[in-house]
Amino acid sequence: MKTLAKSLAAAAGCALLAGSAWAQGTIRLTGSGSTFAYPLYSRWAIEYHKIHPDVEVNYQGVGSGAGIGQFSDGVTDFGATDGPMTDAQIAKVDGNVLHLPTTIGSVMPTYNIPGVTEQLKFTGQVLAEIYLGHITKWNDSRITALNPGVSLPDQDIIVVHRSDASGTTYIWTDYLSKESPDWAQQVGHSTSVNWPVGLAGPGNPGVTNIVKQTPGAIGYVELIYAIQNHIPYGLVQNSAGRYINASLETTTNAAAGAVAHLDPNTDFRISITNPGGADAYPIASLTWILVHKQMTDMTKARALLHFLWWGLHDGQKYCTELAYAPLPRRVVAIEEERLKAITVDGQPVLPRNYRGQ
Amino acid sequence: MTDVPAPALEPEVMPRPTTEERWRALRAVSRGDVVYRAVLTALTLCLPAVLLLIAATLVVDALPGIKAMGLGFLVHSEWDAVHNRFGALPLIVGTLYSSAIALAIAVPMALACAVFLTEFAPRWLRSPVATLVELLAAVPSVIYGLWGIFVLIPLLRDHLWPLVRPVLGKLPIFSGVFYGPSMLAAGVILSIMILPYIAAVSREVLLAVPPSQREAGLALGATRWETVWSVILPYGRAGIMGAVILGLGRALGETMAVTMVIGNNHQVALSVLKPGYTIASVIANEFSESVTKLQVSSLFYVGLVLFVITLIVNALARVLVWQVARGSGVGSTAL
């Protein structure tokens, strides 16, 4: 018995030693939320771990709503969301939250009209009328007026939208709300809304498949998905009156246009749909990472802020690779100030002159 | 090690136990039995405990929704996350309607399949076909969904519907324009998914019908078909009813394949060509990205409704099976 006890004690000692070594060696950061940004954040985690083997970032794409919930409950070190937290949600964490834009997503109309190969032009007003069920035929004069020279058939328009609650729907309905007072009043904007008309499929693939399989259908998908799957999509008129092709550049232009006159003290909970700028694509939105303004654990705080700083600078190059639009320079500059203002017990985590590692 | 001889002859020396002593020894409870019994009881109680826990969680999380909307939730059709107005009527109707369509298609086919395999098919064909039918149950539901989008819906819309439209188009349940994703598509997909369950169980039931029943029918001058219709099927109806209920249970809860083909539209329509929505689909669709507390709670509420619906369906099924079983018992004594 004695030998058994001794060997147990020895084993426990070893385990303790190993445990403490492990705890000192690796800093684990956990985050969860937006599925839209999941490919980017998990890529960041992998690339950052290559440079800093002592930091392990674990990101789970559980959905924006759940991400906000887990962050607010203190389950995760950072949250991620496609729609900013509401005032009520911020009050729940006593205002101890910072919205940090990380990349920009955009959404475009896609359609399937037999015999039409031209890229159609849309305005926000017309898209809203279609989605309200007021325009029901493809040869409606309000559509043909925007597309002279295109012969549109006398075909029913079949509206397709997302069946799941999603950030994509948030961007789309936010845009329609801005463009059409009727839409704003009757439907409004959220991750899922009470659609006046239409069929619905789950996820970008669900919408795309219904559109592809249904003659006369119109739907909306994310830029990244349309690019990767070579889906035809329409041009959308921006606030300067020009019809813009959605692309990474025009999406970044949207953010640049929206933040051109941004108050440096912004909390970044801004909508960038229909921004200013001649070459800005109008249906775009920021996606955010959520962190606490006052953190508690200096080691973790430092690791997290270093990681985020890296993501906002070096990490931006993975945006284009994964078909996300990179942030405009001005946004990053304001975010640098925000990161430097984060404290643990009143002490700033990053030095004033921090410029990355 | 020591050289003590083993007392090999001892049993013969001992007196034989009386019958009563042997009974007592048999009835005596050993310690192993006690432990075994306790473990089994605990494990068995786990299942009802899990069920109760699920019910309790549903009720607790649904409470804000129940307080906010009351029973009106069950009869309202709106589902508006922006204005926080929720109603489950289209979801309840859609769940029951799609399952009813599925049963209407699957039950006759599955029964025909079971009867064919047990009564009419040549012996060499029976087990390969039975295996193939059961393999249908092994296909993941998301695959059924994909197949529904790419094969079934175009087939229904572009080929079958134009054929039958002149005849059926006037009926109210086939009114309106058929775009593809619809209650009909969901019902057909579900019917294919539940068919293997109903067919496999029905086949087992028919196989269990004693040969004497069959022979008696034939001896009375019935044809094979008459024997099946008036002897074998009535004999197995309790079991067949059980098979149908098993299929119905699966149809009520199916999520992924249905979401992909039903169109996910909150409306109550008589026409099977119109899109609809089901309870399981709305939970899967909206749970992860729900914004407001009331929306999450509404999803729990509607989940509770589904729970109650399945309980009611199962209870009804139990009653039906009892009734039917009693009927067949009377019938067999009469014979």
Boltz contact constraints between the chains, C-beta under 6 A:
constraints:
  - contact:
      token1: [A, 63]
      token2: [B, 288]
      max_distance: 6.0
  - contact:
      token1: [A, 63]
      token2: [B, 289]
      max_distance: 6.0
  - contact:
      token1: [A, 64]
      token2: [B, 289]
      max_distance: 6.0
  - contact:
      token1: [A, 65]
      token2: [B, 289]
      max_distance: 6.0
  - contact:
      token1: [A, 65]
      token2: [B, 290]
      max_distance: 6.0
  - contact:
      token1: [A, 65]
      token2: [B, 291]
      max_distance: 6.0
  - contact:
      token1: [A, 66]
      token2: [B, 288]
      max_distance: 6.0
  - contact:
      token1: [A, 158]
      token2: [B, 179]
      max_distance: 6.0
  - contact:
      token1: [A, 163]
      token2: [B, 264]
      max_distance: 6.0
  - contact:
      token1: [A, 163]
      token2: [B, 285]
      max_distance: 6.0
  - contact:
      token1: [A, 164]
      token2: [B, 285]
      max_distance: 6.0
  - contact:
      token1: [A, 165]
      token2: [B, 286]
      max_distance: 6.0
  - contact:
      token1: [A, 165]
      token2: [B, 289]
      max_distance: 6.0
  - contact:
      token1: [A, 165]
      token2: [B, 290]
      max_distance: 6.0
  - contact:
      token1: [A, 166]
      token2: [B, 289]
      max_distance: 6.0
  - contact:
      token1: [A, 188]
      token2: [B, 82]
      max_distance: 6.0
  - contact:
      token1: [A, 190]
      token2: [B, 81]
      max_distance: 6.0
  - contact:
      token1: [A, 190]
      token2: [B, 82]
      max_distance: 6.0
  - contact:
      token1: [A, 190]
      token2: [B, 291]
      max_distance: 6.0
  - contact:
      token1: [A, 191]
      token2: [B, 289]
      max_distance: 6.0
  - contact:
      token1: [A, 191]
      token2: [B, 291]
      max_distance: 6.0
  - contact:
      token1: [A, 192]
      token2: [B, 81]
      max_distance: 6.0
  - contact:
      token1: [A, 192]
      token2: [B, 286]
      max_distance: 6.0
  - contact:
      token1: [A, 193]
      token2: [B, 82]
      max_distance: 6.0
  - contact:
      token1: [A, 194]
      token2: [B, 80]
      max_distance: 6.0
  - contact:
      token1: [A, 199]
      token2: [B, 181]
      max_distance: 6.0
  - contact:
      token1: [A, 199]
      token2: [B, 263]
      max_distance: 6.0
  - contact:
      token1: [A, 199]
      token2: [B, 275]
      max_distance: 6.0
  - contact:
      token1: [A, 200]
      token2: [B, 264]
      max_distance: 6.0
  - contact:
      token1: [A, 202]
      token2: [B, 259]
      max_distance: 6.0
  - contact:
      token1: [A, 209]
      token2: [B, 149]
      max_distance: 6.0
  - contact:
      token1: [A, 214]
      token2: [B, 179]
      max_distance: 6.0
  - contact:
      token1: [A, 214]
      token2: [B, 180]
      max_distance: 6.0
